[in-house]
Amino acid sequence: MDNWTQIVITIVGVLGSGAIWKYLEARLKTKSAEKQTEIQNSDGVQYRDDLKNRVRNLESLLAKSSDEKDDMRSRIEELIGEVNALRVEVDYLKRENDRLKDKR
């Protein structure tokens, strides 16, 4: 009977330790999931995510502003060319006007 008692105790211990191990494993997974949820919902993470979104937004605005600046610069260069051409034409027309006045 002594051997049977030891065998039963061993079987109960083995089965019990397997069940305990599964329980502890499930408990650890649950705690880990709760911790992940807590981290994701914490103010620091939300603040960080908000800052990341703001930085992305500012970068896109900066790129857009840079493109607009380049467009304006090229337009100004075109207008300067046109103004110079008009100055030359006005000078030519003044000389032509003066020449025609002198012919009378």
C-alpha positions in Angstrom: 0.0 0.0 0.0 2.9 2.3 0.6 4.0 2.0 -3.0 0.5 2.8 -4.2 0.3 5.9 -2.1 3.6 7.1 -3.5 2.4 6.4 -7.0 -0.9 8.3 -6.5 0.9 11.2 -4.8 3.3 11.3 -7.7 0.6 11.3 -10.3 -1.4 13.9 -8.5 1.8 16.0 -8.2 2.6 15.7 -11.9 -0.9 16.5 -12.9 -1.1 19.3 -10.4 2.2 20.8 -11.5 1.0 20.8 -15.2 -2.2 22.5 -14.2 -0.3 25.0 -12.1 2.1 25.7 -14.9 -0.9 26.3 -17.4 -2.5 28.6 -14.8 0.7 30.6 -14.3 1.2 30.8 -18.0 -2.3 32.1 -18.7 -2.0 34.6 -15.8 1.3 35.9 -17.2 -0.2 36.3 -20.7 -3.2 38.1 -19.2 -0.9 40.5 -17.2 1.2 41.1 -20.3 -1.9 41.9 -22.4 -3.2 44.3 -19.6 0.2 46.0 -19.5 0.3 46.4 -23.2 -3.2 47.9 -23.2 -2.2 50.2 -20.3 0.9 51.3 -22.2 -1.0 52.0 -25.4 -3.6 54.0 -23.5 -1.2 56.0 -21.3 -1.0 59.7 -21.6 2.7 59.6 -22.5 2.1 57.4 -25.5 -0.9 59.4 -26.7 1.2 62.6 -26.3 4.0 61.1 -28.2 1.7 60.0 -31.0 0.2 63.4 -31.1 3.6 64.9 -31.4 4.6 62.5 -34.2 1.4 63.5 -36.1 2.2 67.2 -35.6 5.7 66.8 -36.8 4.5 64.9 -39.9 2.0 67.7 -40.5 4.6 70.4 -40.1 7.0 68.6 -42.5 4.4 68.4 -45.2 3.6 72.1 -44.7 7.3 73.0 -44.9 7.7 71.0 -48.1 4.6 72.7 -49.6 6.0 76.1 -48.5 9.3 75.3 -50.1 7.6 74.3 -53.4 5.6 77.5 -53.4 8.7 79.6 -52.7 10.5 78.0 -55.7 7.5 78.7 -57.9 7.4 82.3 -56.7 11.1 82.7 -57.3 10.9 81.4 -60.9 7.9 83.7 -61.5 9.8 86.7 -60.1 12.7 85.9 -62.5 10.3 85.8 -65.4 8.8 89.1 -64.4 12.2 90.7 -64.0 13.0 89.6 -67.6 9.8 91.1 -68.8 10.4 94.4 -67.0 13.9 94.6 -68.5 12.5 93.9 -72.0 9.9 96.6 -71.5 12.6 99.1 -70.3 14.5 98.4 -73.5 11.4 98.9 -75.6 10.5 102.2 -73.7 14.0 103.5 -74.3 13.7 102.6 -78.0 10.3 104.3 -78.2 11.6 107.4 -76.5 14.5 107.7 -78.9 12.2 107.0 -81.8 9.8 109.7 -80.5 12.6 112.2 -80.1 13.8 111.4 -83.6 10.4 112.0 -85.1 10.0 115.3 -83.2 13.3 116.5 -84.6 12.2 115.7 -88.2 9.4 118.2 -88.1 
